[in-house]
Amino acid sequence: MLQKVRRYEATDILALLLDGRVRLWVSWDPELKRVEAAIVTEIIDYPRARELLVWLVGSDNMKACAREAYDLLEAFARESGCAVISGRFRRGWIRIGGPGWYDTGASFEKQLGSVGGG
């Protein structure tokens, strides 16, 4: 059985943040004085469109901040000239997304084992 491929570590994400290639969004719970959610996004430029990719999402209570997060990300995407927002979410999150979000299919992968770099 193949070991799950590790695509990145926390230090890799930090390097991307410091380089300005990705953006970190944080939802702070002032009562509990802790982060309740964190999202990492990346703008991808294609030949005919610009996309805001919601790359990483972590939360122990996404329902509490999802609507506000989606609204904020949509506003940022529009201001940044993006034509679309996308992400790889668990299928159940489609219910949290609200109007305008739809399932575009499943993402599949096959792990090939160690090809280099790890």
KALIN-V666121 format. One record per backbone hydrogen bond with DSSP energy under -1.0 kcal/mol. CO is the residue of the C=O (numbers start at 0). NH is the residue of the N-H. If there is no record, write none. Layout:
# KALIN-V666121
co = [CO	CO]
nh = [NH	NH]
This chain:
# KALIN-V666121
co = [8	9	10	11	12	13	14	15	15	16	22	24	26	26	28	28	33	36	37	38	39	39	40	41	43	48	49	49	50	51	52	52	55	57	60	61	64	65	66	67	68	69	70	71	72	73	74	75	76	77	83	85	89	90	91	92	97]
nh = [12	13	14	15	16	17	18	20	21	19	40	38	35	36	32	33	28	26	57	24	54	55	22	52	50	45	82	83	43	85	41	54	39	37	63	65	68	69	70	71	72	73	74	75	76	77	78	79	81	80	51	53	92	93	94	96	100]
